[in-house]
């Protein structure tokens, strides 16, 4: 596992600018359990997060902005994939699990067995984006059925004309998320009808930059990942519109929030544990994550929460703090 405070250098510049717009967040400062904090008190210690590579840039941006106010706190962010992150979280190895899908029943059982209580906090929206090479001039929109034809288990599709005779006989190398990724679970469920159902002869990776490089390097390549990775690389990639049955819709903020980008719009989550919230720096970081969510999401180029989503997340956090005795 790679742990680093920030994935993209742009966050260093973003945090310096964005912090001017952030009001101060009060807090206590120590690693010992704390149920309250005085405004203006400095914090110290570490916040350990792991999980989804899609959510990692968001949590990293939150960590950078939080550090502008609490210089003694280091937010370490790992990328073991959503499934790998939950394994560490349910073993008590991390404070927060980043997830691009809800926790599964079998993962919750692992947490229950270890006495790990948690809350699911939505922190952003995402439009899982299908991308092709910038030089691809034959496709602008794909139906769910066409994507399934490419990605379903035991698919024999190797060239574009096998997807649609109107397309050229161009090789179709495929890139996508690895099986530990919540992105993999979501995409396979939405496109193939069952989570985990996928052809295996593609190029999988937990690192979305591998997909960026692969699709950018071959004219006929196709891949998928979170919306922020497309925005970061749109100079070399093209987003494909998706027809989920009601016409072609491209990934966008509005389409993800209103659900019209179907079936590939999705929520993104963090899972803090009640035990972790007893550490003042973790409690205040999670509070900061929600209170300054708009600035954080904009800094990381994700899709903001709606007002009802914000209210629900704050209620969930209050409930978890009550369980932790905060």
C-alpha positions in Angstrom: 0.0 0.0 0.0 1.2 3.4 -0.9 0.5 6.1 1.7 0.9 9.7 0.8 -0.7 13.0 1.8 -1.6 14.1 -1.7 -1.9 12.4 -5.1 -1.7 15.3 -7.4 0.6 18.3 -7.1 -2.3 20.6 -8.2 -3.8 20.2 -4.7 -0.8 22.1 -3.3 -1.7 25.1 -5.4 -5.4 24.6 -4.9 -5.1 24.4 -1.1 -3.2 27.6 -0.9 -5.9 29.4 -2.8 -8.9 27.7 -1.3 -7.8 28.2 2.3 -8.4 31.9 1.8 -12.1 31.1 1.5 -12.2 28.8 4.5 -13.2 30.0 7.9 -11.3 28.6 10.9 -12.3 25.1 12.2 -11.9 24.8 16.0 -10.6 21.7 17.7 -8.8 19.9 20.4 -5.2 18.8 19.8 -4.0 15.4 21.0 -4.1 11.7 20.2 -6.0 10.8 23.3 -9.8 10.4 23.4 -11.7 13.7 23.4 -15.4 14.5 23.4 -15.2 18.2 22.9 -12.8 20.9 21.7 -12.2 24.5 22.3 -12.2 26.9 19.4 -8.7 27.9 18.4 -7.0 24.9 20.1 -4.3 23.3 17.9 -4.5 19.7 17.0 -1.7 17.1 16.4 -1.4 13.5 15.4 -2.3 11.5 12.3 -5.5 10.6 10.5 -5.2 7.3 8.6 -7.5 6.7 5.6 -7.4 3.9 3.0 -9.6 2.5 0.3 -11.0 3.7 -3.0 -8.6 5.2 -5.6 -11.5 7.3 -6.8 -12.1 8.8 -3.4 -8.4 9.2 -2.6 -8.0 12.6 -4.4 -11.0 13.9 -2.5 -9.7 12.8 0.9 -6.2 14.0 0.0 -7.6 17.5 -0.9 -9.6 17.6 2.4 -6.3 16.7 4.2 -4.4 19.4 2.5 -7.0 22.1 3.3 -7.3 20.8 6.9 -3.6 21.0 7.4 -3.7 24.7 6.4 -5.7 25.2 9.6 -4.2 22.4 11.7 -0.5 22.2 10.8 0.2 19.5 13.4 -2.1 17.0 11.8 -1.0 14.7 9.0 -3.7 13.0 6.9 -2.2 9.8 5.3 -4.2 8.4 2.4 -3.7 4.9 1.0 -5.2 3.3 -2.1 -5.9 -0.4 -1.5 -9.2 -0.2 -3.4 -12.6 -0.1 -1.7 -12.6 -3.8 -0.8 -9.0 -3.7 0.4 -9.7 -0.6 2.4 -12.6 -2.2 4.2 -10.4 -5.2 5.1 -8.0 -2.8 6.8 -10.8 -0.7 8.4 -12.6 -3.7 9.8 -9.3 -5.0 11.3 -8.9 -1.7 13.1 -5.9 -0.6 11.1 -7.4 2.7 9.8 -9.5 5.6 11.0 -11.5 6.1 7.8 -12.3 3.9 4.9 -12.7 5.6 1.5 -15.4 3.9 -0.6 -16.8 4.2 -4.1 -19.7 1.9 -3.2 -21.6 1.0 0.0 -20.1 -1.5 2.3 -21.2 -5.1 1.5 -23.0 -7.4 4.1 -20.0 -9.7 4.3 -17.7 -6.7 5.0 -20.0 -5.4 7.7 -19.8 -8.8 9.3 -16.0 -8.5 9.5 -16.4 -5.1 11.2 -19.1 -6.5 13.6 -16.8 -9.4 14.6 -14.1 -6.9 15.6 -16.5 -4.5 17.3 -15.9 -1.8 14.7 -19.0 0.5 14.6 -19.1 3.1 11.8 -21.3 5.5 9.8 -21.6 5.8 6.0 -21.1 9.4 5.1 -21.7 10.5 1.5 -19.0 13.2 0.6 -19.5 13.7 -3.1 -21.3 12.5 -6.3 -19.5 10.9 -9.2 -20.2 10.2 -12.8 -18.4 7.0 -13.6 -16.9 8.0 -17.0 -16.3 5.8 -20.1 -13.4 7.2 -22.0 -11.8 6.6 -25.4 -8.7 7.9 -27.1 -8.9 11.6 -28.2 -8.3 10.5 -31.8 -11.3 8.2 -31.8 -13.6 9.8 -34.4 -16.3 7.1 -34.8 -18.0 6.9 -31.4 -19.7 9.6 -29.3 -22.4 7.6 -27.6 -22.7 4.0 -26.5 -25.8 2.1 -25.2 -25.7 0.0 -22.1 -26.3 -3.0 -24.4 -23.2 -2.1 -26.4 -21.1 -1.7 -23.3 -22.3 -5.1 -22.0 -21.4 -6.7 -25.3 -17.8 -5.5 -24.7 -17.6 -6.2 -21.0 -19.8 -9.2 -20.2 -18.2 -12.5 -18.9 -16.6 -14.5 -21.7 -17.1 -11.7 -24.3 -15.3 -12.5 -27.5 -15.4 -8.9 -28.7 -11.9 -7.9 -29.9 -12.6 -5.1 -32.5 -15.0 -2.2 -32.7 -17.0 -3.6 -35.7 -18.0 -6.5 -33.5 -19.8 -4.1 -31.3 -21.5 -2.3 -34.2 -21.0 -2.9 -37.9 -20.9 0.8 -38.4 -17.7 1.0 -36.4 -14.3 0.4 -38.0 -12.4 -2.9 -37.7 -10.1 -1.3 -35.1 -8.6 -3.3 -32.2 -10.5 -2.6 -28.9 -8.1 -3.0 -26.0 -10.0 -2.5 -22.7 -8.8 -0.9 -19.5 -10.7 -0.9 -16.2 -10.6 -1.2 -12.5 -9.2 -4.2 -10.6 -11.5 -6.5 -8.7 -10.8 -5.0 -5.3 -12.1 -1.6 -6.6 -15.6 -0.3 -5.8 -15.5 1.2 -9.3 -15.2 -2.4 -10.6 -18.2 -3.5 -8.5 -20.3 -0.5 -9.5 -19.5 -0.7 -13.2 -20.1 -4.4 -13.5 -23.3 -4.2 -11.6 -24.7 -1.3 -13.7 -23.6 -2.6 -17.1 -23.5 -6.4 -16.7 -26.3 -6.8 -14.2 -24.3 -8.3 -11.4 -21.4 -7.0 -9.4 -18.2 -8.8 -10.2 -19.4 -10.2 -13.5 -16.8 -9.2 -16.1 -14.6 -10.6 -18.8 -11.2 -11.2 -17.5 -9.0 -10.6 -20.6 -8.7 -6.8 -20.1 -6.1 -4.6 -18.5 -7.1 -4.2 -14.8 -5.5 -1.9 -12.3 -6.3 -0.3 -8.9 -4.4 2.8 -10.2 -6.6 4.8 -12.6 -3.5 6.4 -14.1 -2.7 3.1 -15.7 -6.1 3.3 -17.5 -5.3 6.9 -18.5 -2.0 5.9 -20.1 -3.4 2.8 -21.7 -6.4 4.6 -23.4 -4.3 7.6 -24.4 -1.7 5.2 -26.0 -4.0 3.3 -28.4 -6.5 4.8 -30.8 -9.1 2.1 -30.3 -8.8 1.7 -26.6 -11.6 2.2 -24.1 -11.7 2.4 -20.3 -13.7 3.6 -17.4 -13.0 5.5 -14.1 -14.3 8.3 -11.9 -15.2 11.7 -13.4 -12.3 13.6 -11.8 -9.8 11.5 -13.6 -11.4 12.4 -16.9 -11.3 16.1 -16.0 -7.7 15.8 -15.1 -6.9 14.1 -18.5 -9.4 15.5 -20.9 -6.6 16.9 -23.1 -5.8 13.3 -24.1 -9.1 11.5 -23.6 -12.7 11.8 -24.8 -15.7 11.0 -22.6 -18.4 8.9 -24.2 -22.1 9.7 -23.7 -24.2 6.9 -22.4 -27.7 5.9 -23.5 -29.3 4.2 -20.5 -32.7 4.0 -22.4 -33.6 7.7 -22.5 -31.1 9.0 -25.0 -27.5 9.9 -25.0 -26.3 11.8 -21.9 -22.8 12.9 -21.1 -21.2 12.9 -17.7 -21.6 16.3 -15.9 -22.3 17.8 -12.5 -26.0 18.3 -13.2 -26.5 14.9 -14.8 -24.8 13.1 -11.9 -26.8 15.0 -9.3 -30.2 14.6 -10.9 -29.6 10.9 -11.9 -30.1 11.5 -15.7 -26.6 10.1 -16.4 -27.9 6.6 -16.0 -26.8 4.1 -14.9 -23.3 5.4 -14.2 -23.9 8.2 -11.7 -23.0 7.2 -8.2 -22.4 8.4 -4.6 -18.9 8.4 -3.0 -18.4 7.7 0.7 -16.1 7.8 3.7 -16.6 5.5 6.7 -15.2 6.8 10.0 -15.3 4.5 13.0 -16.7 5.5 16.4 -13.3 4.5 18.0 -11.5 6.8 15.6 -13.7 9.7 16.5 -12.5 9.5 20.1 -9.2 10.9 18.7 -9.7 14.7 18.5 -7.8 15.1 15.2 -10.0 12.5 13.5 -13.2 13.9 14.9 -12.4 17.4 13.8 -11.1 16.2 10.4 -14.4 14.5 9.6 -16.4 17.5 10.8 -14.2 19.7 8.6 -14.8 17.3 5.6 -18.6 17.9 5.9 -18.6 21.5 6.9 -16.2 22.6 4.1 -17.5 20.0 1.7 -18.3 22.5 -1.1 -14.7 23.9 -1.1 -13.1 20.4 -0.8 -15.2 18.9 -3.6 -14.5 21.9 -5.9 -10.8 21.7 -5.1 -10.7 18.0 -6.0 -12.9 18.5 -9.1 -15.7 16.2 -7.9 -19.4 16.7 -8.1 -20.9 18.4 -5.0 -23.5 17.1 -2.7 -27.1 18.3 -2.9 -28.5 20.0 0.2 -30.5 16.9 1.3 -27.4 14.8 0.9 -25.4 17.3 3.1 -28.1 17.2 5.8 -28.2 13.4 5.8 -24.4 13.1 6.1 -24.3 15.5 9.1 -27.1 13.6 10.8 -25.2 10.3 10.3 -22.1 11.9 11.8 -24.0 13.2 14.8 -25.4 9.7 15.4 -21.9 8.2 15.3 -20.5 10.8 17.7 -23.3 9.9 20.1 -22.4 6.2 19.9 -18.8 7.2 20.6 -19.8 9.2 23.6 -18.9 12.5 22.1 
